[in-house]
Amino acid sequence: MRFAAVLGICSKRTYEGECAMKLESSAYYGESTIEIPYEIENNVSNGMEFLNTSKILLKALELKENGENINNIAFGAQKAVALGLADLAVNAAEKTGVEIIGATGGVFYNEAISVLFETQLNLQVINLSNTKIHVQVTVRYQLVRQPYHHGVVGEFP
């Protein structure tokens, strides 16, 4: 919700996944002209890795304040989140020996993030030399169709 709020796309969630879907709708009209970097960091208190979404958010805000196209920023932010989450998931699977990676939650209502996440996971898994990891992304957007996407009710493009 934070990305959609910062970009002025959705500041109030009235149903699960609303902001993620509205961000997706905006990004749908954007172009892949903005690369927003992402960082995987370590939590010093517990040693666990996390995706620093605050830095992605701050970069998106900076781009907005510099007059960049909101749709292009949304596209870049989605891409950064999806790629970062994919890196995080593969790192965790390698370290723990987990063989199936699953993904759920509000961000995965966003079809573009889910598809890019799954694609990136598959690319990374293919490049791992000694792996038994299987990608299994269960995406709730396939089960729930909300009446907002490009102003059209029904299937997403």
C-alpha positions in Angstrom: 0.0 0.0 0.0 2.9 2.4 0.7 4.0 2.6 -2.9 0.5 3.2 -4.2 0.0 5.9 -1.5 3.3 7.7 -2.1 2.5 7.8 -5.9 -1.0 9.1 -5.2 -2.6 6.0 -6.7 -4.4 4.5 -3.7 -4.3 6.0 -0.2 -7.0 3.9 1.4 -7.5 0.2 1.2 -11.2 -0.9 1.2 -10.6 -4.5 0.2 -7.7 -7.0 0.4 -5.1 -6.3 -2.4 -6.8 -3.1 -3.6 -3.6 -0.9 -3.5 -1.5 -3.6 -5.1 -4.0 -4.0 -7.9 -4.3 -0.2 -8.4 -0.5 0.1 -8.5 -0.5 -2.7 -11.1 -3.1 -0.8 -13.1 -1.0 2.3 -13.1 2.2 0.4 -14.0 0.3 -1.3 -16.9 0.4 2.0 -18.7 4.0 2.7 -17.8 7.2 1.8 -19.7 10.3 0.0 -18.5 12.3 3.3 -18.6 13.1 3.6 -14.9 15.4 1.1 -13.0 14.9 1.3 -9.3 17.7 -0.5 -7.4 16.8 -2.9 -4.6 19.0 -4.2 -1.7 18.9 -7.4 0.3 20.1 -6.6 3.8 20.8 -8.5 6.9 19.0 -7.8 10.2 21.7 -7.4 12.7 19.6 -8.6 15.6 18.6 -11.9 14.1 20.9 -12.4 11.1 17.9 -12.8 8.7 17.9 -11.3 5.3 15.2 -8.8 4.2 14.3 -6.7 1.2 14.8 -3.0 2.1 11.5 -1.7 0.6 12.1 1.6 2.3 14.9 2.4 -0.1 12.7 1.5 -3.1 9.9 3.7 -1.7 12.3 6.6 -1.1 13.6 6.3 -4.7 10.0 6.2 -6.0 9.2 9.4 -4.0 12.4 11.1 -5.3 11.4 10.2 -8.9 7.9 11.5 -8.4 9.2 14.8 -6.9 11.5 15.1 -9.9 8.5 15.0 -12.2 8.9 11.5 -13.6 5.9 9.8 -15.1 3.9 8.1 -12.3 3.1 5.0 -14.4 6.8 4.5 -15.2 7.7 4.9 -11.6 5.0 2.3 -10.7 6.4 -0.1 -13.3 10.0 0.3 -11.9 8.9 -0.1 -8.3 6.9 -3.3 -9.1 10.0 -4.7 -10.9 12.3 -3.8 -8.0 10.0 -5.5 -5.5 9.5 -8.6 -7.6 13.2 -9.1 -8.3 14.2 -8.4 -4.7 11.6 -10.9 -3.4 12.8 -13.5 -5.8 16.4 -13.0 -4.8 15.4 -13.2 -1.1 13.4 -16.4 -1.7 16.2 -18.2 -3.6 18.8 -17.2 -0.9 16.5 -18.5 1.9 15.8 -21.7 0.0 19.5 -22.3 -0.6 20.5 -21.6 3.0 17.7 -23.7 4.6 17.4 -26.6 2.1 13.7 -25.8 1.4 12.7 -27.3 -1.9 9.4 -25.5 -2.6 9.1 -21.8 -2.7 5.6 -20.4 -2.2 4.3 -16.8 -2.2 1.2 -15.3 -0.7 -0.1 -12.1 0.7 -1.4 -8.8 -0.5 1.5 -7.9 -2.8 0.9 -11.1 -4.7 -2.6 -9.8 -5.7 -0.5 -7.8 -8.1 -0.3 -10.0 -11.2 2.7 -8.2 -12.7 4.7 -8.7 -9.5 3.6 -12.3 -9.2 4.5 -13.2 -12.8 7.9 -11.4 -12.7 8.6 -13.0 -9.3 7.9 -16.5 -10.6 9.8 -15.8 -13.9 12.9 -14.6 -11.9 12.7 -17.5 -9.5 12.7 -19.9 -12.4 15.7 -18.2 -14.0 17.6 -18.3 -10.8 16.8 -21.9 -10.0 17.9 -22.9 -13.5 21.2 -21.2 -12.9 21.8 -23.0 -9.6 24.2 -25.9 -10.1 23.1 -28.2 -7.3 19.5 -27.6 -6.6 16.3 -29.5 -5.9 14.3 -26.2 -5.6 10.9 -26.2 -7.2 9.0 -23.0 -7.8 5.4 -23.1 -6.8 3.8 -19.6 -6.8 0.2 -19.7 -5.7 -1.2 -16.4 -6.7 -4.5 -15.3 -5.2 -5.3 -13.0 -8.1 -6.3 -16.1 -10.1 -9.0 -16.8 -7.5 -10.3 -13.3 -6.7 -11.3 -10.9 -9.4 -11.9 -7.4 -8.1 -14.0 -4.8 -10.1 -11.0 -2.5 -10.6 -8.4 -2.9 -13.3 -8.1 -0.3 -16.0 -11.7 0.6 -15.1 -12.9 -2.8 -16.4 -14.7 -5.6 -14.6 -13.5 -9.1 -15.4 -10.3 -10.8 -16.5 -7.0 -8.9 -16.3 -5.0 -8.6 -19.4 
